[in-house]
Amino acid sequence: MNLLRTIGLYLFVLGFTIAPTFAQNNATDITQSVLTYFKTQQFDKIYTLQDATMRRYMDRNQLEVTWNSLIENYDSIKYINETIITEKDSFKITETKIDFVKKSFLFKLTINNKGEISGMYFLNTKLKYTPPDYINTLNFIETKIAVPAENIISEGVLSLPKVQQNVPLVIIVGGSGGTDKDGTLGPNKPYKDIAWALAAKGIAVYRYDKRTANPANLKGIKNLNDFLLYEEYVEDLKNILAYFSEDKRINPKQIFIAGHSQGGFMLPYFAKACPKIKGVISLAGNYSNVVDLMAYQFKYLKQFLPDSASKQAYDVMIKKAEYMKLNISSTQINKDSMIPGLTMAYVKDMMANGPGKLHAVLYKKPALFIQGERDYQVPMSEFELWKKAMQKSCCSTFISYPKLNHLLMEGEGISKPTEYNKPNNVPEYVVDEIATWVKKQYN
């Protein structure tokens, strides 16, 4: 699960989202202020400038880990270039090229109309996405489709085979955090790889931005305890299924949900809420909930930090994760000891609606589970938990691949966050497996 999408070392490699709140300065001043606070190690100031919604994702400790990881890996800042400002909806977006000694990044801020920062990213400036060379792009067409939803802005893309009608449809549901339609992490777009490859093989695919990918969708949330799994995932998915069930190009009896990472964790909940789906596909989906995995992930990432100060910062996160795991069922849990980005209500909702409670819903559904054996975010132990839970299933298939990481992309040796920073693609054999399995499910 991409639960570290907004934490520590993982953040600066892939891009992270945090939200300081500033007075009504112009966008350039806000950008320079944030960079100054980072350079001068004034993380408390950045924390106090965050808005109410995004503070839950990043505390002072996480800000320090993120910045120190940048410095440790790329040395000091040599030069900060001119800030460029654009506008989208009610937001101002600033982009500033930052030159470290060893690498350059594009520092990007999203600023709302109150002068609050609702997004912050360190993006690669040179590496670009390249589609897999095994895909024949002449075999399909793509259409942008925004499935209507009240007060929600969600962009989606339908990849449709050219020569077929009444085709099966796979809906890709992303992992945790503000995941976009392509599953973009650094220069890599695994959901786009899968969508194009399946469409070229005769299977339609719809992929879409999670509502958390657009800061505008979070503006109306006054109480974070009211933003649970249904609001984050299920509501949009039900609208999408209703929309495509009426699309004459799609076979309504052959609609599958493919969930990546936390999207895979959600598959039993999806099947319960949407019983007419034909089957499900888990792509590196976790069986355990976020609390059970956090301490393991922090400990794994800690081994790559050479600096003792950064390791100490990770120790704080490990203690918080272990505290949550031991005490989450308690009504007296200390909220200050919880990992930022999580509420008690959200975690308890995961416990009530996760695979541990609902896996039996999948017993009568065709289910395909694909796992990378080098995945450190959702380790092989999670794959084994799925296997055990699905022993009574009528038709489950489990396949793991030795070289794949969490993005279902190949690598060698121990998996590190930095490998996500290298351009790569989902290998053809993974998509072949999915396509073959989907076509076997036809009535």
VOMIPA-191525 format. One line per field, with one value per residue (C-alpha): residue number from 0; x, z, y; residue in three letters. Coordinates in steps of 0.02 Angstrom, whole numbers. Each point is the difference from the previous one (the first is absolute). Layout:
N
seq = NUM_...
X = X_...
Z = Z_...
Y = Y_...
type = ala_...
REM end
This chain:
443
seq = 0_1_2_3_4_5_6_7_8_9_10_11_12_13_14_15_16_17_18_19_20_21_22_23_24_25_26_27_28_29_30_31_32_33_34_35_36_37_38_39_40_41_42_43_44_45_46_47_48_49_50_51_52_53_54_55_56_57_58_59_60_61_62_63_64_65_66_67_68_69_70_71_72_73_74_75_76_77_78_79_80_81_82_83_84_85_86_87_88_89_90_91_92_93_94_95_96_97_98_99_100_101_102_103_104_105_106_107_108_109_110_111_112_113_114_115_116_117_118_119_120_121_122_123_124_125_126_127_128_129_130_131_132_133_134_135_136_137_138_139_140_141_142_143_144_145_146_147_148_149_150_151_152_153_154_155_156_157_158_159_160_161_162_163_164_165_166_167_168_169_170_171_172_173_174_175_176_177_178_179_180_181_182_183_184_185_186_187_188_189_190_191_192_193_194_195_196_197_198_199_200_201_202_203_204_205_206_207_208_209_210_211_212_213_214_215_216_217_218_219_220_221_222_223_224_225_226_227_228_229_230_231_232_233_234_235_236_237_238_239_240_241_242_243_244_245_246_247_248_249_250_251_252_253_254_255_256_257_258_259_260_261_262_263_264_265_266_267_268_269_270_271_272_273_274_275_276_277_278_279_280_281_282_283_284_285_286_287_288_289_290_291_292_293_294_295_296_297_298_299_300_301_302_303_304_305_306_307_308_309_310_311_312_313_314_315_316_317_318_319_320_321_322_323_324_325_326_327_328_329_330_331_332_333_334_335_336_337_338_339_340_341_342_343_344_345_346_347_348_349_350_351_352_353_354_355_356_357_358_359_360_361_362_363_364_365_366_367_368_369_370_371_372_373_374_375_376_377_378_379_380_381_382_383_384_385_386_387_388_389_390_391_392_393_394_395_396_397_398_399_400_401_402_403_404_405_406_407_408_409_410_411_412_413_414_415_416_417_418_419_420_421_422_423_424_425_426_427_428_429_430_431_432_433_434_435_436_437_438_439_440_441_442
X = 0_65_-28_174_-46_3_139_188_120_-143_-66_146_30_-179_-74_-96_-150_1_-90_71_-116_68_-64_-63_170_22_41_184_26_-85_115_158_-59_-24_170_82_-81_64_176_9_-75_-151_-118_-110_-40_-52_-108_-89_-34_-93_-187_-118_-33_179_80_-60_118_163_68_163_92_-52_51_172_20_-51_121_145_-24_16_159_77_-33_31_109_-38_-97_107_-131_-184_-71_-142_-176_-131_-184_-153_-183_-121_-177_19_181_168_136_183_145_180_151_117_179_79_183_-41_-173_-132_-183_-156_-72_-187_-129_-189_-71_-185_-92_29_187_13_112_-99_135_189_107_181_-9_130_47_74_-73_-158_-124_23_-135_52_66_-106_-164_-81_-84_-93_-113_-94_-64_-10_-139_-4_-153_-41_-136_-123_8_-71_132_141_126_69_85_-1_53_-81_120_-111_47_-31_-72_-116_-169_-79_174_47_52_134_-14_166_-13_155_90_4_23_-30_26_-29_-73_170_67_140_155_152_14_-103_-184_-45_-189_25_114_-133_-143_85_62_-170_-91_121_-48_-188_-48_-66_74_-60_122_-37_66_-48_-96_147_110_-84_14_-163_-94_59_-50_-174_55_-25_15_133_-89_-136_123_11_23_-171_35_178_-35_-171_-111_98_16_-188_-28_128_-80_-173_67_85_-140_-99_140_-45_183_24_-67_-85_19_188_59_151_80_190_61_182_75_-136_-118_35_-33_-170_-55_-115_-83_-19_-79_-121_-50_-5_-60_-30_186_65_163_148_186_119_160_119_-150_28_-105_46_-53_113_37_64_121_67_132_70_13_84_127_34_30_108_138_36_32_186_-28_-37_-114_-111_-3_-54_-140_-56_8_-133_-112_31_-50_-159_-42_29_-103_-144_6_-10_-129_-111_-146_11_-119_138_131_110_-36_171_80_-88_85_-48_-114_-109_-149_-69_-162_91_104_-150_-95_141_-7_-188_-1_167_39_12_-187_-65_111_-141_-93_126_-26_-122_89_142_153_177_141_163_149_180_121_113_-142_47_-158_-114_116_-27_-70_-155_-16_4_-136_-110_33_-50_-156_-57_17_-189_-11_-79_122_152_167_162_156_161_150_179_62_-149_-13_-155_-30_5_161_160_158_145_52_-81_-135_33_-109_127_-38_-170_98_64_-106_-76_-156_-113_68_-105_-15_-99_-127_-8_-47_-138_-68_-2_-87_-133_-40_-21_-141_-118_-168
Z = 0_-40_174_0_-150_117_119_10_-129_-107_-16_-76_-128_-62_43_158_56_147_34_92_27_-32_17_-158_-83_-185_-65_-31_178_68_-103_58_180_-1_-80_128_142_-71_-27_176_81_65_-14_143_-102_-149_111_77_-175_-57_-23_108_-130_-50_172_32_-136_53_171_42_13_-174_-75_76_-64_-174_-11_80_-123_-144_73_38_-176_-105_107_27_-109_-130_-82_7_-168_-42_55_-135_47_-86_52_0_69_159_29_-41_-47_18_-78_51_-62_144_-36_133_-20_-67_-76_-51_50_-48_162_-25_114_-14_90_32_-3_187_-23_72_-78_-40_-96_-1_-113_-44_-179_-121_-132_-135_13_-103_-21_-149_-46_-11_-171_-6_-17_-170_20_-164_82_115_25_157_57_150_105_163_82_80_189_110_52_-61_-137_-65_-166_-79_-162_-92_-104_-125_-127_-177_-83_133_76_157_76_180_109_135_119_83_178_72_164_153_-7_-145_-137_-177_-145_-59_172_-31_107_-63_-188_13_-40_36_-19_-171_-50_50_-80_-168_-4_43_-124_-135_43_-14_178_41_151_98_115_99_126_178_74_119_-151_-20_149_-51_47_181_28_64_129_169_106_-53_101_-133_-141_3_-124_-79_-37_-57_-111_-9_-46_-158_-49_11_-113_-125_-3_-27_-142_-96_29_-120_-126_-154_-39_166_50_167_57_-27_110_112_135_9_163_26_175_116_-148_14_187_-43_-120_122_46_-185_-33_144_-57_-185_-7_-190_-44_-87_96_83_-31_142_-55_149_115_187_112_163_38_2_187_-10_-141_51_127_-120_-141_107_63_-178_-61_150_-60_-149_105_34_117_184_14_-138_78_164_-90_-72_174_52_-142_44_181_-57_-118_136_124_-123_-34_185_48_-150_78_158_27_96_-138_0_-163_4_-9_-162_-170_-89_-144_100_112_121_-99_-163_75_85_-164_-83_138_-21_-190_-44_-63_178_19_-178_-99_-10_-115_-133_17_-146_-109_-122_81_-63_120_-72_112_-21_108_19_65_168_19_-12_40_-49_173_-54_-154_112_111_-154_-49_170_7_-173_25_-13_-157_-155_-123_62_-91_85_-97_64_-99_71_-80_26_125_65_-168_-84_-86_-9_100_77_181_150_-47_45_-16_-119_-133_-26_-62_-151_-159_-15_-62_53_-95_-136_90_141_-120_-99_161_37_-178_-6_167_-45_-164_92_103_-149_20
Y = 0_174_62_75_108_149_-50_19_-68_-63_177_89_-137_-6_168_39_99_117_163_152_148_173_176_83_14_-28_-173_38_62_-156_-110_91_-6_-188_-28_114_-96_-163_66_72_-155_96_-146_60_155_-104_-107_149_67_-156_7_-104_-135_-35_12_-174_-63_82_43_87_-165_-56_167_-20_-177_53_146_-92_-142_123_74_-170_-64_155_115_185_121_89_110_42_53_119_-48_-23_20_-73_-8_-146_14_103_-52_77_-123_49_-92_36_-96_-40_-52_-109_-45_-174_21_125_-5_96_71_15_81_6_153_28_164_26_-3_-175_-130_-157_-94_-9_-109_-31_-64_-62_128_-113_-174_-25_-140_-115_-127_-184_-46_-158_97_26_169_-24_-129_117_176_107_115_116_-35_90_-104_122_14_138_128_-112_35_-165_-25_-172_-84_-145_-106_-91_-135_62_-153_-71_39_-71_-17_-39_146_10_148_43_65_83_-16_113_188_117_-129_59_-97_-63_-49_125_-25_93_-34_-159_-25_-182_23_77_-144_-126_96_20_-179_-76_113_-55_-180_29_49_173_88_151_87_157_125_-40_144_30_39_170_119_83_-158_13_180_-41_-126_82_-156_-126_-134_7_-39_-189_-142_25_183_-32_-150_-80_146_41_-183_-26_150_-67_-173_75_107_-140_-124_111_17_-105_-30_-90_-171_41_-182_4_144_-32_106_3_75_48_7_68_-15_-187_5_73_-138_-93_166_40_-169_23_175_-48_-182_0_8_-155_-16_85_17_39_88_-3_18_-11_-113_86_177_151_-7_-179_44_170_-49_-131_127_132_-127_-55_178_43_-118_113_156_31_147_-34_153_-64_-173_77_90_-167_-75_124_-58_-182_31_87_-143_-130_101_9_-186_-40_130_34_-93_105_144_91_3_155_90_85_-173_-46_9_162_-39_-120_24_-127_-2_-40_-140_-79_11_-98_-129_-19_-6_-78_-176_-67_28_-9_-120_-130_119_-50_-189_-9_130_-37_79_23_46_65_38_53_-97_153_108_78_103_-151_-147_-180_-36_97_-108_-154_74_20_-180_-64_108_-56_-187_-21_105_-77_75_96_7_52_48_79_58_-1_162_115_143_89_84_-171_50_-101_30_-93_-27_80_124_182_156_75_-130_83_149_-95_-12_-173_-89_-142_-151_-80_-168_83_75_-163_-89_125_-4_-190_-10_129_-88_-167_76_25_-85
type = met_asn_leu_leu_arg_thr_ile_gly_leu_tyr_leu_phe_val_leu_gly_phe_thr_ile_ala_pro_thr_phe_ala_gln_asn_asn_ala_thr_asp_ile_thr_gln_ser_val_leu_thr_tyr_phe_lys_thr_gln_gln_phe_asp_lys_ile_tyr_thr_leu_gln_asp_ala_thr_met_arg_arg_tyr_met_asp_arg_asn_gln_leu_glu_val_thr_trp_asn_ser_leu_ile_glu_asn_tyr_asp_ser_ile_lys_tyr_ile_asn_glu_thr_ile_ile_thr_glu_lys_asp_ser_phe_lys_ile_thr_glu_thr_lys_ile_asp_phe_val_lys_lys_ser_phe_leu_phe_lys_leu_thr_ile_asn_asn_lys_gly_glu_ile_ser_gly_met_tyr_phe_leu_asn_thr_lys_leu_lys_tyr_thr_pro_pro_asp_tyr_ile_asn_thr_leu_asn_phe_ile_glu_thr_lys_ile_ala_val_pro_ala_glu_asn_ile_ile_ser_glu_gly_val_leu_ser_leu_pro_lys_val_gln_gln_asn_val_pro_leu_val_ile_ile_val_gly_gly_ser_gly_gly_thr_asp_lys_asp_gly_thr_leu_gly_pro_asn_lys_pro_tyr_lys_asp_ile_ala_trp_ala_leu_ala_ala_lys_gly_ile_ala_val_tyr_arg_tyr_asp_lys_arg_thr_ala_asn_pro_ala_asn_leu_lys_gly_ile_lys_asn_leu_asn_asp_phe_leu_leu_tyr_glu_glu_tyr_val_glu_asp_leu_lys_asn_ile_leu_ala_tyr_phe_ser_glu_asp_lys_arg_ile_asn_pro_lys_gln_ile_phe_ile_ala_gly_his_ser_gln_gly_gly_phe_met_leu_pro_tyr_phe_ala_lys_ala_cys_pro_lys_ile_lys_gly_val_ile_ser_leu_ala_gly_asn_tyr_ser_asn_val_val_asp_leu_met_ala_tyr_gln_phe_lys_tyr_leu_lys_gln_phe_leu_pro_asp_ser_ala_ser_lys_gln_ala_tyr_asp_val_met_ile_lys_lys_ala_glu_tyr_met_lys_leu_asn_ile_ser_ser_thr_gln_ile_asn_lys_asp_ser_met_ile_pro_gly_leu_thr_met_ala_tyr_val_lys_asp_met_met_ala_asn_gly_pro_gly_lys_leu_his_ala_val_leu_tyr_lys_lys_pro_ala_leu_phe_ile_gln_gly_glu_arg_asp_tyr_gln_val_pro_met_ser_glu_phe_glu_leu_trp_lys_lys_ala_met_gln_lys_ser_cys_cys_ser_thr_phe_ile_ser_tyr_pro_lys_leu_asn_his_leu_leu_met_glu_gly_glu_gly_ile_ser_lys_pro_thr_glu_tyr_asn_lys_pro_asn_asn_val_pro_glu_tyr_val_val_asp_glu_ile_ala_thr_trp_val_lys_lys_gln_tyr_asn
REM end
